[in-house]
Amino acid sequence: MKVDTVEFAIAVKQIVAAIPKGKVATYGDVAALAGAPSHARLVGKILGAIGMDSPIPCHRVVNASGRPAPHWLSQTPLLRNEGVRFKSNGNVDLSSHRWNPDPDF
C-alpha cells in the first residue's frame, strides 16, 4: 500500500495529539488509525523527526510490547509522571494504559 507521506504525517500528529494523559498507543495503533496499518515504522520516523520540544505528546507512543524507545531516556519518567504503570520488564502495562479511542475517532 502506497501512502501519501505528507497526509499520513498530518494524520499521525493529529492522532498522537489526541492520546490522553495516562494512556499510550503503539506505533501500530497509530498507523492503523491513520489508515495505513502496515506503516508502524513510518510512524516512528515521523515522531522521531518532531523533536522533544513539540507540544505533541510523542512520549505516549510505545512499541507493540509496550517498550519505550531505548534511546529516549526521558520517555519512561514522563509516562510515570502521568500515572502510567510499568511491568517488571520495563514495558508499559498495556492492559491498563492502552488508549482505545472512540470508534468514531
N, C-alpha and C positions, 0 to 999 in steps of 0.2 A: 504494500500500500504506500503510495507516494503522498506525502503531506506537504502543504504549503507551510514552510517553516516559520514565516512571519505570523501567519494566522495562528499556528499551533503555539508559538511563544506567547502571543497575546492571551490565548485561552489558558495556558499553563499559569501565567501570572495571575489571572483573574481567579482561577480555582484555588491556587495556593493562598491568595489573599483572603479567601473565604473560610479557610480552616480555622476553627475557633481555638482559643486558648485551652490548653489541657488535652487537645486532640492531635493526632497525627494522621497522615496519609502516606501511602507508599508511592514510590515513583510510578509503579504500575497503575495504582488507583488514579493518580493524576492524569496519566496518559489515557486511560480508558475514559475518564470524564471529559477529556479534551477531544475525544473521538478517534484516537489512534492507539489502541491498547498494546500494540507491539512496539511502541516507541518510548518505553520507560527510560532507556539510556539517554535519549534526546531530552527528556525532562530533566535529568541530572545535569546535562550540559547547559541547558538554559538556566537552571537555578544557579549553577556554579558561576555563570557569567554575570549574574545580577549583582553579586557582592553583598557583604555583610552590613553595609550601611543603608541598604534598601529598607523601606517600610514593609516590604513583602516578607511574611514570616517563613522564610525558606527552611528555618530550623525545624519546622513541623513536618518535614518530609524525610522519610527513612526508607531503607530498603525493604524488600518483601519479608524478611525475617524480623524486622524491627530494629535492625542495626543502624546506629547513627553513622554518618560519614567519618571514616577513620582519620582523615586529615583535618577535620573541623573540630578542634578541641573544645570550643565553647558551645557546641550544639547540645551536648548532654546537660551541662548546667542550665542552659536556657530552658530546656524542656522540664528539668526538675523544678525550676522556679515556677513553672506553670502547673505543677502538681502531677506531672506525668511520672508514672512508676516504671521502674526497670526491673527486669528479671536478673537473677544471679549471674547470667552470662553477659550482662551489659546491654541486652536488647530491650527495647520498649515492650511493655506488656500490651501487645496489640489487642488482646481480648477485652481489655478495659479502656484503651485510649484510641482505638482506630476510629477515625471520622467516618460516619455514614451519612452523607448529605441527603437531604430530602430528595425523593425520586424526581421531583420537578426541577432540580438544580440545573 
